[in-house]
């Protein structure tokens, strides 16, 4: 019985460590996604400005689709 309890305690400790590690990974990925989202937004703004400067028209990203 004592051996089973010890094994269960070891498994719980291992699983707790795994959960903490995965939590760290998820937190890091969330930060990376946030940074990439900001960069994408800046790139989209830059491209829209470039399209506007090149053609003088409304950028395609800001135009309504023809079915509207």
C-alpha positions in Angstrom: 0.0 0.0 0.0 2.8 2.4 0.9 4.5 1.7 -2.4 1.3 2.5 -4.3 1.0 5.8 -2.4 4.6 6.6 -3.2 4.1 5.8 -6.9 1.0 8.0 -7.0 2.8 10.9 -5.3 5.7 10.6 -7.8 3.2 10.6 -10.7 1.4 13.6 -9.3 4.7 15.4 -8.9 5.7 14.6 -12.5 2.3 15.7 -13.8 2.4 18.9 -11.8 5.8 19.7 -13.3 4.5 18.9 -16.8 1.5 21.3 -16.3 3.8 24.1 -15.1 6.1 23.6 -18.1 3.1 23.6 -20.5 1.8 26.7 -18.8 5.1 28.4 -19.4 5.0 27.4 -23.1 1.5 28.7 -23.5 2.3 32.0 -21.9 5.4 32.4 -24.1 3.4 31.6 -27.2 0.7 34.1 -26.2 3.3 36.8 -26.0 4.8 35.8 -29.4 1.3 35.8 -31.0 0.6 39.3 -29.5 3.9 40.6 -30.9 3.2 39.0 -34.3 -0.3 40.5 -34.4 1.1 44.0 -33.8 3.7 43.5 -36.5 1.1 42.2 -38.9 -1.1 45.3 -38.2 1.8 47.6 -38.9 2.6 45.8 -42.1 -1.0 46.0 -43.2 -1.0 49.8 -42.5 2.2 50.2 -44.3 0.9 48.3 -47.3 -2.3 50.3 -47.4 -0.4 53.5 -47.3 1.8 52.2 -50.2 -1.2 51.2 -52.2 -2.8 54.6 -51.6 0.4 56.4 -52.6 0.9 54.3 -55.7 -2.7 54.5 -57.1 -4.3 57.4 -55.2 -7.4 55.2 -54.8 -8.9 53.5 -51.7 -6.7 50.4 -50.8 -8.2 47.1 -51.7 -8.3 46.0 -48.1 -10.6 48.9 -47.2 -12.9 48.5 -50.2 -16.3 46.8 -49.8 -16.7 43.7 -51.8 -18.9 44.0 -54.9 -21.7 42.0 -53.4 -22.4 44.6 -50.6 
